[in-house]
């Protein structure tokens, strides 16, 4: 039972978490990691590194052949840009006994589109920030402008006036507009099982954010956010680890911002808090186990994650 993690880049905590889950099920299994960059840092933290071509050049037949040659039975995608690829081929891979921790293609497509995300939540009476493709449809003192299909905080205008928002929009291919909603940032990590049931949720505050990723994050009790997240994620085509981001203002009003149907940069904190997503995924697809809310035993206390650089010293000529 070997496992492949894609686009490993420098996602060392993620790789270590997957490795721990793999070995807890089968001590003879190997962790494979792939990336287009042959010098990627992550290659030093996997058992076998595979330099892959760009996704547009990676045929599904070649991927299946590689997995079968190396006894790879599970794939964990980690990059937004590859989720649609793996969702599209999920059934084909499963037919070859290769399982992917991925949501449905329709769900991936909807979550990538911030306009569709807004309408989906609005129709289900879930809290979400007003979103428009035309700034004339929104009246606010300050605005947020971003690309409809973009990810992260790149090329985003935050708390800008109306004229500035229009100028930034001219530089974006598919701009959308939102009223600026000032509040505390939260992330809700969830695991959704093969029956589209939410197994567990962990809410964590985003205490210090750099380029869209939490460098400091704290597990916190927030029943309102947790319950709203369950309503959002259950029976909605999700599978595996899901990351939902939200804001809460000083009046206690909450609003969901976006959803990333993959493991997040600081989601290892939620594993430490009891949301054992990688282990549960492997238990489901490799061992045939039923994973339910009974398996979720949240750790008590306010755990905090602090991300920091660390050096690895190797003998020259090592992996």
Beta strands, then each sheet from edge to edge (+ up, - down):
strand 1: 2-5
strand 2: 31-35
strand 3: 48-51
strand 4: 72-76
strand 5: 99-100
strand 6: 131-132
strand 7: 143-147
strand 8: 157-160
strand 9: 175-179
strand 10: 184-192
strand 11: 198-210
strand 12: 213-219
strand 13: 240-248
strand 14: 254-260
strand 15: 304-306
sheet 1: 3+ 2+ 1+ 4+ 5+
sheet 2: 6+ 9- 7+ 8-
sheet 3: 14+ 13- 10+ 11- 12+ 15-
end
